[in-house]
Amino acid sequence: MKTLLLGAVAYDPKVVPIWDIIRDYANAFGCKLDYVLFSNYERQVDSLLKGHIDIAWNTNVAWIRTLYATNNTAEALIMRDSDIDFKTHFVSRKNDSIRTLSDLKGKVFGVGSLDSAQAAIMSIYYLQRDSGLEIEIFESYAEFTRQGRKNADSIALIRYNSDLGKHGDTGTSEFDVLEAIKKGELDAGSIGSSTWIRILTQGEYPTIGSFWASPGYCHCNFSVLPSLDRESKEQFSAMLLSQNDKKHDPLITKMMQMEGLNAWVKVGKQELAGYDAIYEAMKEQNLLTNNL
């Protein structure tokens, strides 16, 4: 079996020990593996499409761009259990009167980086589909204060484009939204379920609550092209799935904690269906093309 080259994005220093552990485990398992880190998902998708890497650890956005570029022939092999039933939360100050989407009439609403499914893409998708309100999009809070909205009843949607290229992995833009709500610049905003769980667990932003959550969708997966041989795909998948029974190993436990999972899951039809709404949202927002 050849040495498989896996691509991942370096959104945080912790990714180095994560992939060191997975690489060393894979090689001991008999699945020859090495990895390379990218600074952004656009370059990673491009490298997968050109055959420079064999496997990509992709966000949902990167996966859908890979799927689109391959005429729906790319394959998703494995994901984390935490990648299933991921949600977008709309949050506001607890003492405000915002309880439903219709309550956003005339309000100022913040979304995260435009390439983040959880913090922006799905937020805009559901606001446009379900709120019944006009949306005016501003590229920054400064633009909004300078230009102002045209319709007093519209939702003034403000983008916080932090860490573009990371597809929301750093969470920075979501915390930008939370800070703006806390300061009173925003009436409400959107964050992903992982950030929502974090601030609940750690007691951060106690004055902010969630008033709406989206239907569940799927997040990351290991993506491959159809040209990758069957043996490599099966061996790589078996290697990851075998870690589910190795939680007594402190290194595996450490890796899973850092990577935010309890178990690896084989991608099937149900999991793939969890990307359908994101595909539709990205198509509507002209985000399907992988632009470097």
C-alpha positions, 0 to 999 in steps of 0.5 A, a space after each residue: 500500500 502506498 503512503 497516503 498524503 492527508 491535507 488539513 488546515 492549520 487553524 490552531 497550533 493544536 492541529 500539529 499534535 492531533 495529526 502527529 497522533 493520527 499519523 503515528 497510529 495509522 502507521 502502526 496500524 499498517 495504513 501508511 500515512 503522512 500529512 501536510 498543513 494548509 493555511 486555507 481550505 481553498 488551497 486544500 480543495 485545489 490540491 485535492 482536485 489536482 491530485 497533490 493530496 489523497 485525502 482532505 479533512 474538509 469543512 462542510 463548505 470545502 466538501 461541497 465545493 469539492 463535490 461541485 467541482 467533481 460533478 458530485 463524484 467525490 466521496 466522503 469517508 468518515 466524520 466525527 460524531 460531533 459533525 452530525 446534527 450540527 446547528 446554527 443558533 440565533 442569540 440575543 440579550 436575555 432581557 430583550 424582546 426577541 423571541 422569534 424570527 419575526 421579532 428581528 423586524 428593524 433589528 441589527 443582526 450579526 453574522 460571522 465570516 462569509 465562508 462559515 456555514 454555521 455562522 453566516 451561510 446557514 444563517 442567511 439561508 434560514 433568515 431569507 427562507 423563514 423570517 418573511 423580512 427584507 434583509 440588507 447586508 452590510 460588509 462591516 459595522 462601519 459601513 452600516 453606521 456610515 450608510 444606514 439601511 434603506 428600509 426601517 423594517 428590514 433586518 440590517 445584517 452585518 458581516 464580521 469577516 474574521 479569519 477568512 479561509 478557515 471556514 469558521 474553524 477558529 470561531 473568531 468571527 462568532 466571538 466578534 458577534 457575541 462581543 458586539 451583542 454584549 456592547 449593544 452594537 447588535 440586537 442579535 446574531 448567529 453562532 454555531 452549536 459548538 460555540 453555543 455549548 462552549 459559552 454555556 459550559 464555561 459560563 461565558 456571556 451569561 446575559 446572552 441566550 439562544 432564541 432560535 436553532 436551525 434544523 441539524 446539518 453535517 459539518 466536517 468529513 474526510 473527502 477523497 476523489 473517486 480515483 483513490 483506490 478502494 484498498 486505500 479508502 477501506 484501510 484508512 477508514 478501518 484505521 480511524 474506526 478502530 480508534 473508537 475501541 482504543 479510548 483506554 490509550 491516553 494518546 487517543 483520548 487526548 487526540 479525540 478531546 482536542 479534535 472534539 469527538 467521542 467516536 469516528 462515524 462512517 459516512 452513509 446516506 443519512 449523513 450525506 443528506 445532512 449536507 443538502 441544505 448547505 449545498 442549496 444555501 451555497 448555490 443561492 449565495 454563489 459560493 459553490 466555486 472554489 476561488 483561490 
